[in-house]
């Protein structure tokens, strides 16, 4: 073997070893990154499932009780065969969050079935069955309905959402259904639906929302304004 070939071989050998070492380091980094991403995905899924679990009952905090007891209110909903509730308020005030948390607490207190309409199924916990048709709702159930979700997903009008609510109200008593309906404004709802409501949950209204509310709802909002400011 020529001497010059041996010379260059000896000179290049450290560079080859350095290149192999760098390659191994990069391979290790890539494999480690893949494991971290996989772990992150698995943990993310677990967090979502844990967040949706009703196992840990957390009572709502009562800031000011004018009359009655919130604990008794939840027990009333859990034990009563059929109740009608309406959640009102502006966008982004936590109407849906309140409704879901209320269902979560009722899931601990009650053995009923739980359904949602107007929601994305992948965003809901496993114990809430998301349906599009009222015929899919079993007897002895709680039903949380998001008016905005129904209007957005199916491109229906307010009259269609009202029709759905009216149909549910007709069968609620006979099928032992407890309905919780989420809406931005009481003016969107038929007066008969409001008359049948057993309770109202009122979140802060938008700038001009109160001016377009049903008369009685507007009066209640005006009485509650000072409480909302606190």
Secondary structure, 3 states (H helix, E strand, C coil): CCHHHHHHHHHHHHHHHHHHHHHHHHHHHHHHHHHHHHHHHHHHHHHHHHHHCCCCCCCCCCCCCCCCCHHHHHHHHHHCCCCEEEEECCCCCCHHHHHHHHHHHHHHHCCCEEEEECCCHHHCCCCCEECCCHHHCCCCEEEEEEHHHHHHHHCCCHHHHHHHHHHHHHHHHHHCEEEEEEECCHHHCCHHHHHCCCEEEECCCCCCHHHHCCHHHHHHHHHHHHHHHC
